């Protein structure tokens, strides 16, 4: 018997004797994304200097990756034998599927393709100590639990996006970003390369794209909603050379990540027009944009513009072997097209109805060109406007409506709705979170995403290719901040697109995230850790009101105070919801046996006359801004002064809303107070009038709201009545006027706590 087998046998025997006599109960490994099937067996495989790896060119990428990972991550010197072997298995149906079989003397990786084997290696990687990630492991022998994992992805498209137009990042960072995707079995990197604020890819035929379009004169400081706007006065920009692009694409291919480039058109084109003003409708010289948002300078529909775009796409095609080229298609204001003689002539000569059909003409013409070059287009869901280009794939971001429409037309769809996939949204209610664009997308909401819209039948659902997370970088100037916004939400997205729904349990996932964070530490990734945060919810039942606390990690204790003091190990342990009979401040934190973990939760409850009563709203809040639901408007908790996307604000897009509060019995009312967000730069407008009454649907009077530049508009309605009902009718502001961000779009209405005294 060989020495290595003696060692393995001795470890195996030792393991058996250490098992409890009543039976061996193995611990499930902490793998993300969770595999389809995991069968644990007794024993361990011992990785040491006697072990070798055997693979041929069929598995060159996966085999090389594993060999390098072990060799570079430890002092283990691998032999030339087949203790770890790669086996071609044509019976595995899914091209990305695999079987990882770990026995005491043998590890077998079976797959139909090298890509499937590569994902088996990523699973095996997570069974190894985290020290392999940074060559900090000192052990000469590593035990791997014996088990059989059978696995395959749920969706074929598993993507992450990165915007380098607003802020640009190094080639090394892009590679480490791709590394993270590969580790989590994501197979697509959507690289957003052109924007109003900067053009980031070298196009040799048009040198001004590098000289002019790649640089802006300065950058907005703070948040767009901060008034007046201030700028840093510093020139900012850069671009990736074609050699750097080739290097990144090749690097991604070595990790089975497809890079899809995005060249925005016809909108988000101000940087290109700054370099070549003839590409726009007006011909006027404009600057590369220095603030965020949507701009009216979009590509003109004249032939000269198409010649430019075709030249650009020719160079892009030569750099990216991907099937898809992303052509944007989103947020293209038609203001200049409406007054442009050449665009109006195009509408007339092509027999188009309006500017929306002109957009369809624009997209379809580009699609035909790319199809002739062997490429397919993918675009944001605005490409549905005026009719969908014949072979287009839709990336559905404004909810699921576009996805449903496209799938029913037998077009492929990638799901990326703001409600679950926009990782530039806040992920915590902690006031110390770094500035973000807005919104609120905690880890649990990402994890709960189902990419298949409920409106689709089984046949239509086949057109849903998968989903991706998006990183828009207006408020992410550094690589550390990008990582902070990506992790751990990327972990949740990886499980959304890879794992079977029946294998997904959020409480189990958070325990695996807690474990996986050690690997992120070893990789020096700046992840956000909100696992120990506390959530609170007002509960009203049986004419009593209480406040419930919860946290995602169930093996820790919550301790709390009601006197405003900081919770400590001596504070009361939370065991059941806390009765609320007056205005209160609750402070709480998660503790282990030795110390507090995470941040202190603090909530002030204003126990006004409507708290715990009944409220109805005629419209459903938008899925991206549903807060705590209608009851959240009378739960005694006011929303953030700086974030309209937290758990308390409710957002409605372009809808008139009617609210009825039932106090249960006649009650003396002196005042009604509420407030509206008014962040016009984010398409949010306070209403111009509120109608109100003191019956279930009757109007007694109205309050006109003066045009205000304040970000938050407070409303106080004085009253002196006895009533059971309070009725509020809040008309939407309407269509955003020309010259404003979002011109031509429906305005948003955001409302906070309705306080009844």
N, C-alpha and C positions, 0 to 999 in steps of 0.2 A: 504494500500500500504506500502511495506517495506521501511525502511529508505534508503537502497541503491538505490531503484528504484526512490525515490523522488529526491535523489542527481543526478542520471543519467538524469531524466526528466528535472531538473532545468538547468543542463549543456546543454542539447539538445535544450531547449527553448532559452537559452541565445545565443547559437550558431546560431539559426535561425534568431534572431533579429539582430545579427551582420552581417548577409549576406547582400550584396548589393541588393537593391530593383530590379535592372534589371535582377537578376537571380544569382543563386549560381554557381560559377565556382571553383570547388575544385582543390587543388594542388596535382599532382601526387606524391606519396611517392618516396623517393630516394632509391629504393631497388636494391641491387646487389647480384646475377645476376638478370636482369630484368625478371619479371614473364611473363608467356604466356598471361594472361589476367588480367587486373585490372579494376574493375568497382567501382568507388567512389560513395558513398551515403552520404546524409546529416546526420549530427549527430556524436556523439562520444560515445565510450564506456569508462566508468570511472573505472580505476583500483585503488582500495583502500582496506582498511582493511575488507570491507564487502564481498569481492569477494572470491570465491572458485574455485578449479579446480577438475574436475571429470574425472577419467579414470580408466580402469581396466588393467589387466596384458597384454592384447593385445597391449597396448600402454605404456608399462612400461618405456621404454627408453626415448621416447619423452615426456611423462608426467612428469617423474622424472626430466628431464632436465629443462623443463619450470618452475616447482615448485622451483627447486634449484636456477634457474637464478633470479627469482623474490625475493625469500627469502634471498639469499645471496647478491643480488645487491641493496637491498633497506631495509627500515624499515617496509615495508608492511607485515602484518601478514595475511596469507591467511586462509579463513574459509573452512569448509567442506561442500561445496555445488557445484552446477553444472553451475555457471555463465560462466565458461570456460569449455567446454566439448569436449571430443574426441569421434568421431563416426566412426564405421567401415562402409565403403561404398564399396561394391564389384562391383559397377557399374563403378568405376574409373578404366580405362584400364591399365594405367602405374603403375607398382608396386612402383615407387618412386614419383608418382604424389599425389596431394592433392588439397583440396578446403579449403580456409581460409575465413570464413564468419564472419564479425564483424558487429554486430547490437548494438543499444544503450544499450540493456540489456543482450546481450548474445554474446559470441564468440564461434563458432563451428569450430572444426578442423576435417575435414572428409578425410579419407584415406583408402586405401585398405590394407596397411601394416604400421607397426610401423615406418619403415624407411621413408615412405611418410609423415607421421605425424611429424617426426623429422624435415623434411625440411620445413614443415609449421611453426613449432616453430622457425626455424632460420629466416624465413620471419617476423614473429610476433616480434621477437627480434629486428629487424631493425626498427620496428614501435615504439619501446620504446626509451626513452631518453638514450643517451650514458652513462649517469651516472650509469646505471645499470651494466655496464661492470666492474666498479671498486668501486662500493658501495659509490659513491659520491653524489648520488641524495638525496635531502632533502625534496622534495615534498611528501606529504602524499596522494595526489591524482594525477593520471596520466591519461590524456585523449588520447585515441587511435582513429584515424579517422575511421568512419564506411566505410567499403568497402568489396567487394567480390573478392578474388584472386583465380583464377584457374590456376594451374601450373603443369608442368611436364618437365623432362629433354629432351634435343634433343639427347644426346648420353648416352649410358649406362656406358662407361668408362670415368671417369673424374679424372685425376690424377695429382699428383705432386711427383717429385723425389727429393731425397736428398742423396748426396755423403758424407759418413762419413769416407771414406778411406783416402782421402787427408788430411782432417781435421775432428776431432771428436767433437761431441757436447753432452751436458749433457742430461740425461734422462728427466729432467724438460723441457729443450728446445724442445726435440722431441715431448713431450706431447703438448706444446703450439703450435708447428708447426701443429700437428694434429688438435688442436682446431680451428686454422685458416682455415684449409681445410674444416672442418665440417661446420663452420659458412658460408662458401661460397658454400656449397652443393657439394663439391668435395668428391668423395667416394673411392679414392685409394691413398695410400701412398707407393711409390716405394722406398724401402730402400736399397741403394747401399752399401753393407757391406764388400766387399773384393776388394782389389786393390793391385797394385805393391808397394804402399807406406804404406800399413797397412792392417792387417786382424782384423776385428772389432767384431766378434761374437765368443763366447766361444764354442769350440768343445771339449767335455770332453775326447774323445778317443785320441785326438792329442794335448797334453798339450803344445807342442812347438809352436803351433799357437798362444797361449796366451803369452808364454815366449819370443818368438823370432819374429814371424811374425807381432805381434801387435805393434812393436816399431821400429822406424828408428833412426839412429844415429844423424841425423841433417836434416835441411830443407833448401831448396833453398830460398835465399833472393831476393826480387825484382821480375822482370819478367824474364821468360825463355829467352827472346830475349836479355836481358842485358848480355853483354860479358865484361870480363870473368865471369863465374858463381861464385857466392859467397854463403856461407852457414853460418847458425847461430851457428853451433857447439853444439846445444842443443838436447838431446834425446827427442823424441816426440812419443806419442802413447797412447794406452789403448784399451779396448774392453768392449763390453756389456756382462755381465753375462747372463746365460740362464734365471735366475730369472728376471733380468731387461727386457729382451726381452719379457718374458711372461707378465710382467706388462704393457709394452708398447702396446702389441697386444691386451690385454684385454681393455686397455684404449681406443684404437682406435675402438674396437668393440662397446663400449658404445656410440660412436659417428657415428656409421655406416660408418667407414672408414676401408677398407680392406688393410692390410699391405702385400705387395708383397716383399719378400726378394730377393736380387740378390747375387748369388754366381758366380763370373766371371769364365768362362772357354771357350776355352783353354788358352786364353790370359789374360793379366793383373794378372798374377799369381806369380810375382817375390817374393812377401812377403811370400807366402806359400812355394815356392821353397827355400827361404832363411832358413826356418825352417826345411824343409825336402828336401835336394838336390836331393834325388833319384827320386823325382817327375818330374825333368827336363830331358832334353835329354843328357846333358853333365855330370851330376853328380857332377859338380864343386860347391864349396861353394860360394854363392853370398850373398850380403847384401840386406836388404829391401831398396827399391829405395828411394833416398833422393832428387831427382828432378822430374819434371813432364814429361809426354810424354808417348811414347809407347816403350816397351822393348822386346828384343828377347827371354828372358827366359820365355817360355810358357810351359804348361804341355806336357809331352811326351805322346804318344798314347799307351804305354805299359799297360798290364793288372794291374800292380801294381798301376798305377795312377788311373785307374778306380775304383779299390778297395778303394783307399783313398777317391775319390770323392763320391762314393756310401755311405761310412760310414759318411762322412760329411753331405750329403743330408738326410740321415736317421735322424740325430739329428735336422737338419733344419726343416724337415717335421713335427717332433713332436712338434715344437714350433709355427709353422705358419699354421693356418687352411685355408689359402687362396687356391683357386683353382689353382692358378699359382705359379710356382717357376721360377724366372728370372735367366737364365743361361748365360747372357752376350753374348758371341760369337763375340764380336767386336774386331777390331784392334789386330789381332793375327798374327804377322810376322811369316812367314814360314821358316825363315833362318835356324834355328836349325833343323827343320824337314827334310830339304833337305839333311843335312849331317849326320843325325841320322840313324844308322844301323837298330835300332828297328822300327823306323817310316817307313823307306823304305821297310822293310820286311812286315810291316802291309799293306802298299800300294799294295805290290805284292800278299800277301796271300788273301786279300779281293777283289782283282781284280779292284783296284781303278786306275784312270788315273793319278792323280797328288796329290799335297798337298792340293789343294782346295777340292777335293773329300774326302781327309782324314779328313778335317774339318767337312764335312757333315757326315762322319762316326762317328766322335767324338760326334757331337751334337745328331745324331740319336740314338746312343747307350745310351746316357744319357736320351734322351727322352723316350726310351722304358722302362728304369728303373723307371723313374718318373711316367709314365703312369701306370705301374704295381702297383705303390703305390697310385694310384688314383689322381695323379697330372698332370697338363698340363704345358708345357714349354712355356715361352715367351722369345724372344731374340732380340738383335739388328739386323739390316737388313743384316749384314754380314752372318747370318745363311742361307741366300739364296745361298751362294757360294757353288758350287758343287752339288746343288740340295737341296730342302727344306725338312726338316724332316717332316714325314707324318702328324702330328697333331699340328705342331708348330704355335704359334701366333707371328707375326713379329712386332717389334717396329721400325718404319721407321724413321731414324734420318738423313740420308745423302740425304735429299731432299724427293721427292715423288716417285721416280722410283721404289724403293723397295716395297713401298706400292701398287703401281699399279700392279707390277709383282705378289705379293702375293695374292692380292684380285682376280685377274684374275684366279689364281689357286685355288680359293675358300678357302683361308686361312684368318683367322681373323687378323686384323691389328690395331695397336695403332699408331696414328700419333704424331711424336715429332721431326719434321725437325728443323735443326739448324736455318734455316731462320726465324722461328717464335716462337720457343719453348725453346731456350737455354738462360736461364735467367742469365747465367754467362757472357753473352755479355754486353758490355757497353749499357746503356740506355739513355745516353745524350752525347752531344758533348762538354759539359762543361769540360775544361782542369783540373778542380779540382776534377773530379770524382775519387773515389778510384780505384786503379789498378785492371784491369780485364783481362781476357784471351785475349780479342780482340773483333772483331765483333762490330756490332751496331744494337741493337734491341730495338727501342723506344716503348713506350706504344701503340701508334696508330697501329704499325705494328703487334703487338701481337693481338690487338683487331680485326684487319682485316683478321685474319687467318680463312680459311675455311677448315676444316679437310677432306672434300670430294674432292679428286683429280678430276680435270675436265675430265681426260681420262676414268673415270669409268662410266658405264651405271647404270641404277637404280638398277638392280639386283646385280651388282658387288659392288655398294656403300654400300650394307647391311653388307659387311664384314668389314667396317670401324667401329670399336667399339667406338672410341672416340679419345681423345688426352690428352697429359700431358705436363707440363712444367718441364724442367730439371735444377737442380742446381748442377753444378760441382764445387768443393770447393778448387781448387788449390790456388786461390787468395782470399779465404774467411776464415781467421783464427779465426774469432770471430762470435758469435751468432748475434751481432748487424749488422755485415756486410752481413750475410746471409739474415736477414730481409730486409736490404736495397736493396738487389738485387731481392728479391722475390716480395716486395710490391712497387708499386701497380700493377705490371705486373700479379700477381696472380689474381687480380680482373678482369683484361681483359680476362685471360684464363678461369676463371669461367663462364664468359658470353659466351665465344666461345663454350664451351661444354654443357652449360645448356640451353641457350636462343635461341629462334627461330630467324633466320636471319632477318625476316621481322620486328622484334621488336628492332633490333640493329641500333643505330645511334650514331656515335662516339661523336659528340658534346653534345648530351644528356648524354652519358656515363661519359664524363669528369666532367660535373656538379654533377653527382652522386658521382664520386670519390672525388670531392672537399668536398662534404657533408660527405662521408664515412671516410675521413681522421680524422674527429673528433672522430669517433669510434676507429680508430687505435691509436689515441692519448690516449684515455681512457684505451686502452689495453696495452699501453706502447710499441707499436711496432714501430721499427725504420724504417719507410718507406721513400722512396725517393719521393720528391715532385718536379716534373718538369712540373707541370701544367701551370706555368707562364713563361715558357721558350718561346723564339721566334725562329721561323724558317725563313730562308731567301732563296729566289730563284731568279736567274737571268732570266729575261724574254726578249726574242728577237722577235719582230714582226714589220712588216712594216718598216724595216731598222732602227729601234730604239731599244735601249737597256735600260732596267730599272730593278730595284731590288724590289721585293715584300716581304713584311714582314707579318707574320701571327702568331697567337697564338690560342690555343685550347679553351680558355675561352673567349666567345664572348661578355661578359658584362663588360669587362675591356678595357682600352685605351692603345695603344702603343705610346710611345713618343720616338723621335730619334734625333740624331745630326749627322752632316757630317764633323765637324771640329775636331773630335777626343776627344771632351769633354764628360763628363759623363752626360747622360740624366737626367733631373729633371722634376718637375711639371711644370716648365716654358718652357720646350722644346716643339718643334712642335709636334702636334698630327698627327700620321700617318693615312692618309685617302685613299691614292692611291699609286701605285708603284712609286719608286723614280727614276727619269731619271739619267742614268749613261753615261757620255760623256768623263770621264777621270778616272784614277786610284783614288780610294776613300776608305775611312774607314767609315763604318756606325756603330754607336753604338745606341742601343735601349733597352728599358725595358718596362715591363707591369706595369701600374699604376692603382690604384683605385683613389678615390677622395682625398685621404690623403697622400699616399706614394707609393713608388715603391715596386713591388712584385717580388720575384725571383731574378735571376742573370742578369747581364747586358750582352746583346748579342753584340758581336763585330765581324765584318767581313771586311777584307781588300780585295778589288777587284783590281787585276792587269789587267788594261784595255789594253791587248796586241792585236795584229792584228787579232787573230782568235776568239776573244770574240764575241759571238752572231752569228757566221757564221754557216755553215752546216757541220756536221760530221756524218760519217757512219762507223760502225764496222761490220765485217762479222760474228761475234759471239755475242751471248747474254751474258752479265755478269751473273755470278752465282747468283741465287736468294738470297743467304745469303749475298752477297757483291756487290749489284747492285748500290750502291752509289746514285748519282743523274742521273744515266743513261748515255749514251754516251755523251750527251750535257754537262754533268758535267766535261768532260775532257777539255772543252774550255769555261768554265764559269768565268774564271778570279780568281778562288778561289783554293788555294792549300790545299791539305789534311794535316792532322796532322802529325807531325814528329814522334809521338809515337804510333799512332793507325792506323792500316791499314784498319779498318772496319768502318770508319766514312762515311759521306755523299759524300766524294770527291774521295777516292780511288775506283777503279773498280777491281774486282777480277774475274779471269778466271781459271778454273780447268782443267789443262792438254790440253789446246787448243792453237793452233797457231792463232794469231789474226792479222787482216789486217785493218788498219785505213785509211780512206780518209777524208781529210779536204778540203772543197770547200770554198775559200775566196770570191767567187762571181765575181771577176775580177782579172786581173793581178795585183800583189802587190809585191813591193820590199821586199825581205826576206833576213835578215842577219844571223838569227840563229833559231834553233829549240831546245828547252830544255824540258826535262821531267825527271822523276825519277821513280825508281822501288823499291818496298819493297823487302828486302832480308833476312827475318827472317826465316832462315833454320830450326830452332827448331819447327816452326809452318808450315812446309812443303812449305814455300814460297821461291822461287828462282828467282833472277833477270835473264833475258835471257842472253845467251852468245853472241848474235849478234843481231843487228837491221839493217834491210835493209830499204832504203828510196829512194824516187824519187820525181820528181816534175811534174808528170802527174797523171791522175786518178788511174792508176794501174801499172805504170812503175817503174822499179828499176834502179836507177842511181849509187848507191854506198851502202856501208854498214859500220857499225861501230862495231868493236868487243869490247866486254866488258870484261875487265880483272876480273878474279876470285877475289872476294872481300869478306872480313869478315864484312864489314860495313852493318848495318841494312838497310840503305837506300843508293841506288846507283844512283848518279846524272849523267845525260847524257846531253852533249851539242854538237850539230851538227852545225858547222859553214857553212854558205851559203852566196852566193852573187848572187841572181837570182831574176828575175821577173817571178812570176808564179801565176796561179789561184789555182792550186791543190798541196797538199802535201800528199804523200802516205808513210805510215810506215807499214812494215811487221815485226812482232815480234814473232819469233818461241818460243814455250814453252821450258823450260829447259829440259823436258823429265821425265824419271823415276828416282826417288830419289835413290841414290846408297846405297848399304849395309853399315851398320854401322851408318847411319844417321837416325834421327827421320823420321818416315814415309817411311822407306826403302821399295822399291817395289811399292810404290804408285805414281801416277802422281803428279807432282809438280804444285803448284799454281803460277800464274803470277798476280802481283798487280801493276797497273800503275796509276800515278797521273796526274795532269794538264799538258797539252801539251802547252807550251808557245811559241808563234811565235812572233819574233821581227824583 
